[in-house]
Amino acid sequence: MSTATITGAVPALDEAVRWMTTEELLALPESDEVERWLLRGKLIERPMSRRSFSHSRTEANVVHILQNWLDKQPAPRGVVVSGEAGVRLSRNPDSSVGIDVAYISAEQVAATPKNAFLIEGAPVLAVEIMSASDRNDDVTDKMEEYIDAGVKLVWRVEPALGMVTVLRPGTEPEGINVHGYLDGEPSLPGFRVAVAEIFA
C-alpha cells in the first residue's frame, strides 16, 4: 500500500497518491499503544493519548452540560456522544476521526443504524479536550478539518489553562476563559453556560 503515515500538516490533495479508505483504517490491527485517524485519506498514527483525571472529569462535565441543554429541546432531539466517538466526516478522500464529545442532529441520528460502527457525516458540534500528551498541531489540524467537513461549532477545551477556544465557519477562533460564557447560538439554540462550569 502506498498510503503514507504523516507527521505534519495535511497536504493539498494529489490525485496521483493512493488515499486510504476508512475500511482500510478499520482493518488495521488494533493497538493499545497507537491511535489512528484519517485526514483527507492520509493515515496519521500517534502514541495513545494519556487521559488524565482532569481530562476525564472535564469530558464528563461537558457531556452533562450538553445533555441538560438537550433535555430542554423540543422533539425530535439529536444525541450527545462521547469517548472518542467514531465519525466519518467525509468521503473520497475519507476523513475519519474519534471525537471526545459531539452533538449529532436528530436527522443524522435517524439516518444512523443502531449497530453502526461509525457516525456518517459531520456532527453539529465537535469538542476536543486537550490532554498533556496531545500535540497542538494534531488538534489544530482536526479542528480545521471539522470546519471544512461542515461541523458548525468546534470547541477546543484546555483544562490546564481553564480556556475554551471556539471555532465557527468563516470566523477567527475565539478564546474564552473561566470568567466568560459559551454561547451555542445558532447551532445549539438557547445554549449558554459559564466556562467555569466546564472545569468545576
PEFEN-V596450 format. One record per backbone hydrogen bond with DSSP energy under -0.5 kcal/mol. NH is the residue of the N-H (numbers start at 1). CO is the residue of the C=O. Records with the same first field share a line. If there is no record, write none. Layout:
NH: CO ; CO
//
This chain:
6: 43
17: 14
19: 17
20: 41
25: 21
26: 22
27: 23
28: 24 ; 25
35: 46
37: 44
38: 96
39: 42
41: 94
42: 39
43: 4 ; 41
44: 37
46: 35
48: 33
51: 49
52: 50
56: 52
57: 53
58: 54
59: 55
60: 56
61: 57
62: 58
63: 59
64: 60
65: 61
66: 62
67: 63
68: 64
69: 65
70: 66
71: 67
72: 68 ; 69
73: 70
79: 104
81: 102
83: 100
85: 99
87: 97
88: 119
89: 87 ; 95
90: 95
94: 20
95: 90
96: 38
97: 87
99: 85
100: 127
101: 127
102: 81
103: 125
104: 79 ; 102
109: 105
110: 106
111: 107
112: 109
113: 111
116: 113
119: 86
121: 88 ; 119
124: 103
125: 103
126: 153
127: 101
128: 155
129: 127
130: 128 ; 157
134: 131
139: 135
140: 136
141: 137
142: 138
143: 139
144: 140
145: 141
146: 142
147: 143
148: 144
149: 145
150: 146 ; 147
151: 146
152: 124
153: 124
154: 167
155: 126
156: 165
157: 128 ; 155
158: 156 ; 163
159: 157
161: 158
162: 158
163: 158
164: 176
165: 156
166: 164 ; 174
167: 154
171: 168
174: 166
176: 164
178: 162
180: 177
182: 193
183: 181
184: 191
185: 191
187: 184
188: 184
189: 187
191: 188
193: 182
195: 180
196: 178
197: 194
198: 194 ; 195
199: 195
200: 197
//
